[in-house]
Amino acid sequence: PAFDGYKRRPAYRSIKRFEEFEHFQDVLKSGALPRAYSFKQLDEFIGNYMKDQNIFADSRRILRERSCSFLDGLSSERILSEIKNV
């Protein structure tokens, strides 16, 4: 399971609950998001990303293409337009 820190948390406050969400399974399977199991790993993942923001870039690109309908940067405008039209 994913790392919640050293505190035991109730399920509704635990990061682990996301692993059970059906819509999050594709994110986990994509390889675009490394899962830390300790503070040491979390620190390592953050350090690696700060050194190279392109790490996992191919996996993130594939995840975006599979998960998002539009990749044009105009989603907020479309949402606002829909809200105004209601």
Backbone as JSON, one array per atom type, in Angstrom:
{
  "sequence": "PAFDGYKRRPAYRSIKRFEEFEHFQDVLKSGALPRAYSFKQLDEFIGNYMKDQNIFADSRRILRERSCSFLDGLSSERILSEIKNV",
  "N": [[0.83, -1.21, 0.0], [0.29, 2.34, -0.42], [2.22, 5.07, 0.99], [1.49, 6.6, 4.01], [2.74, 8.25, 5.75], [4.05, 8.28, 9.1], [1.98, 8.15, 10.84], [-0.94, 6.45, 11.87], [-3.78, 6.44, 9.95], [-7.29, 7.12, 9.65], [-9.37, 5.42, 7.27], [-10.77, 7.24, 5.58], [-9.08, 9.42, 5.55], [-6.74, 8.59, 4.56], [-4.11, 8.24, 2.2], [-4.0, 5.9, 0.94], [-6.56, 5.15, 0.23], [-7.06, 6.08, -2.31], [-5.92, 4.25, -4.02], [-7.82, 2.35, -4.26], [-9.85, 3.4, -5.74], [-11.7, 3.08, -8.65], [-11.43, 4.71, -10.95], [-8.87, 5.63, -10.63], [-7.17, 3.61, -11.11], [-6.08, 3.38, -13.7], [-4.2, 5.43, -13.63], [-2.36, 4.47, -11.75], [-1.54, 2.11, -13.06], [-0.3, 3.17, -15.28], [2.33, 3.94, -14.83], [3.11, 6.5, -14.57], [3.16, 7.68, -12.16], [5.08, 7.37, -9.47], [5.04, 5.25, -6.59], [5.47, 5.89, -3.26], [6.76, 4.24, -0.41], [7.85, 4.92, 1.92], [9.32, 7.62, 3.89], [11.9, 7.99, 3.04], [11.9, 6.97, 0.4], [10.0, 8.74, -0.7], [11.34, 11.19, -0.46], [13.48, 10.6, -2.16], [12.15, 10.26, -4.65], [11.09, 12.84, -5.02], [13.48, 14.32, -5.07], [14.71, 13.22, -7.37], [12.87, 14.04, -9.32], [13.12, 16.8, -9.12], [15.65, 17.12, -10.12], [15.33, 16.25, -12.71], [12.77, 17.02, -14.56], [11.64, 15.69, -16.63], [11.41, 13.07, -16.08], [9.58, 10.1, -16.23], [8.09, 11.23, -18.26], [7.15, 10.21, -20.74], [5.32, 8.26, -19.89], [3.51, 9.9, -18.53], [2.59, 11.48, -20.65], [1.27, 9.56, -22.25], [-0.72, 8.76, -20.43], [-2.14, 11.19, -20.17], [-3.11, 11.43, -22.82], [-4.79, 9.21, -22.98], [-6.6, 9.68, -20.93], [-7.68, 12.25, -20.96], [-10.0, 14.32, -22.6], [-9.51, 16.62, -24.11], [-6.55, 18.32, -24.98], [-5.81, 20.92, -25.23], [-5.51, 23.04, -23.5], [-7.7, 24.57, -22.89], [-9.71, 23.81, -21.19], [-10.72, 24.96, -18.78], [-11.97, 27.24, -19.77], [-14.02, 26.06, -21.29], [-15.49, 24.8, -19.27], [-16.31, 27.03, -17.73], [-17.89, 28.32, -19.67], [-19.97, 26.43, -19.94], [-21.06, 26.55, -17.38], [-22.01, 29.17, -17.33], [-23.99, 28.94, -19.22], [-26.02, 27.53, -18.03]],
  "CA": [[0.0, 0.0, 0.0], [1.0, 3.62, -0.47], [2.77, 5.56, 2.25], [0.68, 7.62, 4.69], [3.52, 8.84, 6.83], [4.2, 7.36, 10.21], [0.75, 8.13, 11.62], [-2.01, 5.59, 11.39], [-4.88, 7.32, 9.6], [-8.54, 6.44, 9.3], [-9.46, 5.2, 5.82], [-11.23, 8.43, 4.85], [-8.0, 10.4, 5.51], [-5.55, 7.89, 4.1], [-3.78, 8.29, 0.78], [-4.2, 4.54, 0.44], [-7.91, 4.99, -0.31], [-7.06, 6.38, -3.74], [-5.56, 3.04, -4.74], [-9.01, 1.53, -4.42], [-10.79, 4.06, -6.66], [-11.65, 2.49, -9.99], [-10.94, 5.67, -11.95], [-7.46, 5.9, -10.38], [-6.41, 2.42, -11.47], [-5.3, 3.67, -14.91], [-3.06, 6.25, -13.23], [-1.39, 3.58, -11.13], [-1.02, 1.18, -14.07], [0.43, 3.9, -16.32], [3.73, 4.15, -14.5], [3.36, 7.94, -14.56], [3.17, 8.12, -10.77], [5.75, 6.4, -8.6], [4.41, 5.12, -5.28], [6.43, 5.84, -2.17], [6.38, 3.39, 0.71], [8.57, 5.43, 3.09], [9.79, 8.98, 3.71], [13.14, 7.91, 2.26], [11.51, 6.86, -1.02], [9.35, 9.98, -1.09], [12.42, 12.16, -0.63], [14.22, 10.19, -3.36], [11.32, 10.56, -5.82], [11.04, 14.3, -5.18], [14.81, 14.74, -5.5], [14.89, 12.81, -8.77], [12.03, 14.89, -10.17], [13.69, 18.15, -9.13], [16.83, 17.06, -10.99], [14.91, 15.97, -14.1], [11.31, 17.06, -14.66], [11.2, 14.83, -17.73], [11.3, 11.7, -15.62], [8.24, 9.56, -16.46], [7.37, 12.09, -19.21], [6.44, 9.39, -21.73], [4.17, 7.66, -19.22], [2.53, 10.97, -18.27], [1.98, 11.86, -21.94], [0.32, 8.49, -22.62], [-1.84, 8.86, -19.5], [-2.95, 12.35, -20.6], [-3.8, 11.13, -24.08], [-5.83, 8.21, -22.72], [-7.55, 10.09, -19.89], [-8.24, 13.59, -21.17], [-10.66, 14.5, -23.9], [-8.88, 17.71, -24.83], [-5.23, 18.68, -24.49], [-5.54, 22.23, -25.81], [-5.37, 24.06, -22.46], [-8.9, 25.41, -22.82], [-10.74, 23.13, -20.41], [-11.34, 25.9, -17.85], [-12.89, 28.09, -20.55], [-15.19, 25.26, -21.64], [-16.27, 24.61, -18.04], [-16.94, 28.31, -17.44], [-18.94, 28.51, -20.67], [-21.09, 25.56, -19.58], [-21.67, 27.09, -16.16], [-22.75, 30.39, -17.71], [-25.14, 28.56, -20.05], [-27.02, 26.79, -17.24]],
  "C": [[0.86, 1.26, 0.0], [1.35, 4.11, 0.92], [1.94, 6.72, 2.78], [1.47, 8.42, 5.71], [3.57, 7.84, 7.97], [2.99, 7.34, 11.14], [-0.22, 7.13, 11.01], [-3.22, 6.48, 11.15], [-6.15, 6.52, 9.33], [-8.65, 6.38, 7.77], [-9.85, 6.46, 5.06], [-10.16, 9.52, 4.77], [-6.71, 9.82, 4.94], [-5.35, 8.06, 2.6], [-4.03, 6.93, 0.13], [-5.57, 4.36, -0.19], [-7.96, 5.24, -1.82], [-6.72, 5.14, -4.58], [-6.76, 2.15, -5.01], [-10.02, 2.14, -5.39], [-10.61, 3.51, -8.07], [-11.04, 3.45, -11.01], [-9.46, 6.01, -11.76], [-6.57, 4.73, -10.79], [-5.54, 2.66, -12.71], [-4.07, 4.51, -14.58], [-1.97, 5.35, -12.64], [-0.74, 2.65, -12.15], [-0.13, 1.86, -15.1], [1.93, 3.99, -16.08], [4.1, 5.62, -14.43], [3.5, 8.49, -13.14], [3.87, 7.08, -9.9], [5.08, 6.39, -7.23], [5.47, 4.96, -4.21], [5.87, 4.99, -1.03], [7.11, 3.8, 1.99], [8.94, 6.89, 2.82], [11.06, 8.99, 2.86], [12.83, 7.83, 0.77], [10.87, 8.14, -1.51], [10.39, 11.06, -1.36], [13.22, 11.87, -1.9], [13.44, 10.56, -4.63], [11.27, 12.06, -6.08], [12.39, 14.82, -5.67], [15.08, 14.41, -6.96], [14.09, 13.7, -9.71], [12.6, 16.31, -10.24], [14.93, 18.21, -10.02], [16.44, 16.93, -12.45], [13.4, 15.91, -14.18], [10.76, 16.21, -15.81], [11.07, 13.36, -17.33], [9.83, 11.27, -15.72], [7.43, 10.36, -17.49], [6.58, 11.27, -20.23], [5.2, 8.76, -21.11], [3.09, 8.7, -18.94], [1.83, 11.4, -19.55], [0.93, 10.83, -22.35], [-0.91, 8.55, -21.72], [-2.74, 10.04, -19.87], [-3.75, 12.03, -21.84], [-4.95, 10.16, -23.88], [-6.94, 8.74, -21.81], [-8.26, 11.41, -20.15], [-8.85, 13.71, -22.56], [-9.96, 15.55, -24.75], [-7.54, 18.04, -24.18], [-4.81, 20.07, -24.99], [-5.39, 23.35, -24.79], [-6.58, 24.94, -22.28], [-10.02, 24.8, -21.99], [-11.46, 24.08, -19.45], [-12.33, 26.81, -18.57], [-14.15, 27.33, -20.92], [-16.09, 25.06, -20.42], [-17.0, 25.91, -17.7], [-18.08, 28.6, -18.4], [-20.18, 27.67, -20.33], [-21.8, 26.09, -18.34], [-22.52, 28.32, -16.48], [-24.01, 30.06, -18.5], [-26.23, 27.85, -19.28], [-28.12, 27.71, -16.8]]
}
